[in-house]
C-alpha cells in the first residue's frame, strides 16, 4: 500500500509548478486525472522534442497520470468537470489569473457542495495585491524575487539553469496538500491552499535577504563560487578540468594548507587567517590555489582533498550525471513507459522502504478520456456526441 492510495486528484494544470506537484502526489499512489484542452493539451507538451519526440519538461513532470481532454468552458464540459469533482479529494490548478474563479472552481464556490475537497491554487503572485493579474513565468519570478541579483558573474546576472521558481512553488504545493490531507483526517473538512511563486522563491532567498539586513551590502555575484565563504567553488586543474571544493571552518582551512596545497605557512597568513579575510582577499588566494592545482590532474586533486577530509565534488556535465557512479550503485534509475517508448527515470528521492513509488507511464493526450467518462456514468452515445461537439 502506498500512502496516497485511494486519494483522487483532479488537476487543471500546465507548464511546471502544478504538474511537478501532482506528479509527486502520483508517486505516492494518488490517482491524478489531468484535464487538458482538446487537441492542444498542456502547452508543455510542445516545449521541445528531445525525448524520442516528446518534450523533456512534460516527460519529467507527468508520469503516472491519466489524461482527459475537456473543454471546461463548454456547458457539457462543465457537467463532466462537476462529476469529476464529486469523486475528488484534491483540486489543483495553475490556470491564468482569475480563470478558475470564472469557471466556478474557487474554494468559496465549491466548499458548500464539496465540504471535504482540498483546493490548491498556484499562481505567480497570489490572489490579491497589485500584481495579482500579472502573468508569471519561471524566469520572471527569478527576476522579481531578487534571485538574479545574486546569481551570475561580477559583470552579468544569470538565471538558474532549471526552473527553480516553478520547482519551489510545486514543492510547497505538494507539502501543503499532504498537510491538508492529514488535517482533513482529523476534522473531516477540506481546505484552501494558495501558493504564490513569488513567495516561494522569496522564502528561498532568506539567507541573502538577512545578509543584506537593514541596508547592508548584499552578497556579490561570484559565478559558481560562494559569495560569502572562501575558498568555496570551482578551481581549474592541470588537465583542463575543474574541481569543486568547500572549506567551512578554520580546522579545514589548516588541513587544506598543510595537506592539499602543501603550504602550511598560509594557514597563519594574516591575509587568509579567517573566512572574512579570505573573502576579502579571494583573488589573491585564488591565484595561489590555481598555481598549485595546475601541477596536478583533477583526479589527483580530488584524491588530496579526500585524504585531507576537505569537501569536494566533480564539476559534472549532463552526460556525467546520467552515468553517475553513486546513482548507479544505489540503483536509483528505473524505466517508465511513454507514448514514444520506454525511457529512464530517477526513483523519487526519499521514498520509504515500506512501499514502492508509483512509476507508471507518461500519458498521451486524451488517452484516458473515454474510460474516465464511462466511469462517471456517461453512455457511449453521450461520449460519441461529446467528441463530435468538441467537448472532449
C-alpha positions in Angstrom: 0.0 0.0 0.0 1.2 3.5 -0.9 0.4 6.5 1.4 -2.0 8.2 -1.0 -3.7 5.1 -2.4 -7.4 5.9 -2.7 -6.8 9.7 -3.0 -8.1 11.2 -6.2 -6.6 14.5 -7.6 -8.2 16.5 -10.3 -5.8 18.9 -11.9 -6.2 21.8 -14.4 -2.5 22.4 -14.9 0.1 23.4 -17.4 3.8 24.2 -17.5 5.8 23.0 -14.5 4.7 24.2 -11.0 1.4 22.3 -10.7 2.4 19.3 -12.8 5.5 18.8 -10.6 3.3 19.0 -7.5 0.8 16.5 -8.8 3.4 14.1 -10.2 4.8 13.7 -6.7 1.3 13.0 -5.4 1.1 10.3 -8.0 4.5 8.9 -6.9 2.9 8.3 -3.5 -0.1 6.5 -5.0 -2.7 9.2 -5.7 -4.8 8.9 -8.8 -4.2 12.1 -10.7 -6.6 13.0 -13.5 -5.1 15.7 -15.7 -7.7 17.8 -17.5 -6.3 19.1 -20.8 -7.6 21.3 -23.6 -8.9 19.2 -26.6 -6.4 19.0 -29.5 -3.7 21.0 -27.7 -3.3 19.8 -24.2 -0.8 21.2 -21.7 1.4 23.6 -23.7 4.5 22.0 -22.1 3.9 19.0 -24.3 5.3 21.1 -27.1 8.3 22.8 -25.5 10.7 20.6 -27.4 11.0 17.1 -28.8 14.2 15.8 -27.0 12.8 12.5 -25.6 12.1 10.4 -28.7 9.9 13.3 -30.0 8.3 14.1 -26.6 9.0 17.2 -24.5 11.6 16.9 -21.8 9.7 19.0 -19.3 6.5 17.0 -19.9 8.1 13.6 -19.5 9.7 14.7 -16.3 6.5 16.1 -14.6 3.7 14.0 -15.9 4.2 10.3 -15.4 1.6 8.1 -13.6 -1.3 10.5 -14.6 -4.5 10.0 -16.6 -5.1 12.5 -19.4 -8.7 13.6 -20.0 -9.4 16.2 -22.7 -12.2 18.5 -21.9 -13.4 21.9 -23.0 -14.2 23.3 -19.5 -15.9 26.3 -21.0 -18.4 24.2 -22.9 -21.7 23.7 -20.9 -21.4 19.9 -21.3 -17.7 20.2 -20.2 -18.9 21.9 -17.0 -21.1 18.9 -16.3 -18.2 16.5 -16.7 -16.0 18.6 -14.5 -18.6 18.6 -11.7 -18.9 14.8 -11.9 -15.1 14.6 -11.6 -15.1 16.9 -8.6 -17.8 14.8 -6.9 -15.3 11.9 -6.8 -12.2 14.1 -5.9 -10.2 14.7 -2.8 -8.0 17.4 -4.2 -8.3 20.0 -6.9 -5.1 21.6 -8.2 -5.0 24.4 -10.7 -2.5 26.9 -12.1 -4.6 28.5 -14.8 -4.3 32.1 -15.8 -5.1 34.7 -13.1 -8.9 34.6 -12.4 -9.7 31.8 -14.8 -10.5 29.2 -12.1 -12.9 31.6 -10.4 -14.7 32.4 -13.6 -15.2 28.6 -14.1 -16.8 28.3 -10.7 -13.7 26.4 -9.3 -12.8 28.7 -6.5 -12.7 27.3 -3.0 -15.5 29.7 -2.0 -17.7 28.4 -4.8 -17.1 24.7 -4.0 -16.8 24.5 -0.3 -20.6 24.1 0.4 -21.2 21.4 -2.3 -17.8 19.7 -1.7 -17.0 20.2 2.0 -14.2 17.6 2.0 -12.4 19.0 -1.1 -9.0 20.4 -0.8 -8.4 23.2 -3.3 -4.9 24.2 -4.2 -4.4 27.4 -6.3 -0.9 28.0 -7.7 -0.3 31.5 -9.2 2.6 33.8 -9.8 1.8 36.5 -7.2 -1.3 35.5 -5.2 -5.0 36.2 -5.4 -4.8 39.8 -4.3 -2.4 42.8 -4.3 -1.2 45.0 -7.2 0.5 42.1 -9.0 -2.4 39.6 -8.9 -3.2 39.8 -12.6 0.3 39.7 -14.0 1.4 36.7 -15.9 4.3 34.9 -14.2 6.8 32.5 -15.8 9.8 31.0 -14.1 12.4 33.4 -15.2 10.2 36.4 -14.4 9.8 35.2 -10.8 13.6 34.6 -10.6 13.9 38.3 -11.5 11.2 39.6 -9.2 12.4 37.7 -6.2 15.9 39.1 -6.4 17.4 35.8 -7.3 19.1 37.2 -10.4 20.8 40.0 -8.4 22.9 37.4 -6.6 23.4 34.8 -9.3 25.9 35.1 -12.2 29.3 36.7 -12.7 30.5 40.0 -11.4 29.7 41.5 -14.8 26.3 39.9 -15.6 23.4 38.3 -13.8 22.4 34.7 -14.8 19.3 32.7 -14.3 19.3 29.2 -12.7 19.7 26.5 -15.4 16.5 24.7 -14.4 13.0 26.0 -13.4 13.7 26.7 -9.7 10.7 29.1 -9.2 8.3 26.6 -10.6 10.0 23.8 -8.6 9.8 25.8 -5.4 6.1 26.5 -5.9 5.4 22.9 -6.8 7.2 21.6 -3.7 5.3 24.0 -1.4 2.0 22.9 -3.0 2.9 19.3 -2.6 3.8 19.6 1.1 0.8 21.7 1.9 -1.5 19.3 0.2 -0.1 16.4 2.3 -0.6 18.6 5.4 -4.2 19.4 4.4 -4.9 15.6 3.9 -3.6 15.0 7.4 -5.8 17.8 8.8 -8.8 16.5 6.9 -8.3 13.1 8.5 -8.9 14.8 11.9 -11.5 17.4 11.0 -13.3 15.7 8.0 -13.2 19.2 6.3 -11.4 20.3 3.2 -9.4 23.5 3.0 -8.0 26.1 0.7 -4.3 26.3 -0.2 -2.9 29.3 -2.0 0.7 29.0 -3.4 2.5 32.1 -4.8 5.6 31.5 -6.9 7.0 34.8 -5.7 6.5 34.0 -2.1 8.0 30.5 -2.6 11.2 32.0 -4.2 11.5 34.8 -1.6 11.4 32.1 1.1 14.4 30.5 -0.7 16.1 33.9 -0.7 16.1 34.1 3.1 19.9 34.0 3.6 20.8 36.8 1.1 17.9 38.9 2.5 19.2 38.6 6.0 22.8 39.0 4.9 21.7 42.4 3.4 19.6 43.3 6.5 18.9 46.9 7.2 20.7 48.2 4.1 23.9 46.1 4.4 25.7 45.2 1.3 24.1 42.2 -0.4 26.1 39.2 -1.5 28.1 39.9 -4.7 27.6 37.8 -7.8 30.6 35.4 -7.9 29.8 32.9 -10.6 29.9 29.3 -9.3 31.9 30.3 -6.2 30.2 31.0 -2.9 29.7 34.7 -2.3 30.5 34.8 1.4 32.6 31.7 2.1 36.1 31.2 0.6 37.6 29.1 -0.8 34.3 27.5 -1.8 33.8 27.0 -5.5 35.4 25.6 -8.7 39.1 25.7 -9.4 40.9 24.6 -12.6 43.4 21.8 -12.7 46.3 20.9 -14.9 44.4 18.6 -17.2 41.9 21.3 -18.3 39.2 20.1 -15.9 37.9 21.7 -12.7 37.1 20.5 -9.2 34.7 22.0 -6.7 35.7 22.3 -3.1 34.3 23.9 0.0 36.0 24.9 3.3 33.7 25.6 6.2 35.9 26.2 9.2 39.4 27.0 10.4 40.3 23.4 11.1 39.6 22.5 7.4 41.5 25.6 6.3 44.6 24.5 8.2 44.3 20.9 6.8 43.9 22.3 3.3 47.0 24.4 3.5 49.1 21.6 5.0 47.9 18.5 3.1 46.4 19.8 -0.2 48.4 22.9 -1.0 51.5 21.8 1.0 51.9 25.4 2.0 51.4 25.2 5.8 52.6 28.8 6.3 49.4 30.1 4.6 47.3 28.9 7.5 48.7 31.7 9.7 49.0 34.3 7.0 47.0 37.4 8.1 45.5 37.8 4.6 43.8 34.4 5.0 43.6 33.8 8.7 39.8 33.9 8.9 36.9 33.4 6.5 36.2 37.2 6.3 39.9 37.8 5.5 39.9 35.1 2.8 36.7 36.5 1.2 38.3 40.0 1.2 41.4 38.6 -0.4 39.8 36.0 -2.6 41.5 37.0 -5.8 45.0 36.7 -4.3 44.2 33.4 -2.6 42.6 32.0 -5.8 45.9 32.7 -7.6 47.8 30.6 -5.1 45.3 27.7 -5.3 45.2 27.7 -9.1 49.0 27.7 -9.3 49.3 24.6 -7.1 46.4 22.8 -8.8 47.9 23.5 -12.2 50.6 20.9 -11.4 48.0 18.1 -10.9 45.1 16.4 -12.7 41.6 16.7 -11.4 41.7 13.1 -10.1 44.9 13.8 -8.2 43.5 17.0 -6.6 40.3 15.1 -5.6 42.5 12.4 -4.0 44.3 15.0 -2.0 41.1 16.7 -0.9 39.6 13.3 0.2 42.8 12.5 2.1 42.5 15.8 3.9 38.8 15.3 4.5 38.0 18.5 2.6 34.5 18.5 1.0 34.8 18.3 -2.8 32.9 17.3 -5.9 33.4 16.8 -9.6 32.2 19.5 -11.9 30.0 17.1 -13.9 28.4 17.5 -17.2 24.9 16.3 -18.0 26.2 13.1 -19.6 28.3 12.5 -16.4 25.1 12.6 -14.3 23.3 10.0 -16.4 26.3 7.7 -15.7 26.9 8.8 -12.1 28.6 6.0 -10.1 26.7 6.8 -6.9 23.3 6.7 -8.5 24.2 3.5 -10.4 25.5 1.8 -7.2 22.3 2.7 -5.3 20.1 1.6 -8.2 18.3 4.9 -8.4 17.3 4.6 -12.0 14.4 2.7 -13.4 12.4 2.9 -16.6 8.9 4.2 -17.4 6.6 3.9 -20.4 5.8 6.9 -22.6 3.9 7.2 -25.9 7.3 7.1 -27.6 8.6 4.0 -25.8 10.5 3.3 -22.5 12.8 5.9 -21.0 14.9 6.1 -17.9 13.5 7.8 -14.8 15.0 8.6 -11.4 13.3 7.0 -8.5 11.7 9.7 -6.2 14.2 10.9 -3.5 13.3 9.8 0.0 10.7 7.1 -0.9 10.5 4.9 2.2 11.3 1.2 2.1 7.7 0.4 3.2 6.4 0.8 -0.4 7.4 1.2 -4.0 6.9 4.6 -5.6 4.4 4.6 -8.4 6.3 4.8 -11.7 3.6 4.5 -14.4 3.5 5.8 -17.9 3.5 9.3 -19.2 0.0 9.7 -20.8 -0.7 10.6 -24.4 -3.1 13.5 -24.9 -6.6 12.4 -24.1 -5.5 8.8 -23.6 -8.0 8.1 -20.7 -10.9 10.4 -21.7 -13.4 7.7 -22.8 -12.5 5.4 -19.9 -13.0 8.1 -17.3 -16.2 9.3 -18.9 -17.7 5.8 -18.7 -16.6 5.6 -15.1 -18.5 8.8 -14.4 -21.6 7.2 -15.8 -21.8 8.6 -19.4 -23.1 6.2 -22.0 -21.2 5.5 -25.2 -23.7 7.6 -27.2 -23.1 10.6 -25.0 -19.3 10.1 -25.3 -19.6 10.0 -29.1 -21.6 13.2 -29.2 -19.1 14.9 -26.9 -16.3 14.0 -29.4 -18.5 15.3 -32.3 -19.2 18.6 -30.5 -15.6 19.2 -29.4 -16.4 18.9 -25.7 -13.6 16.3 -25.3 
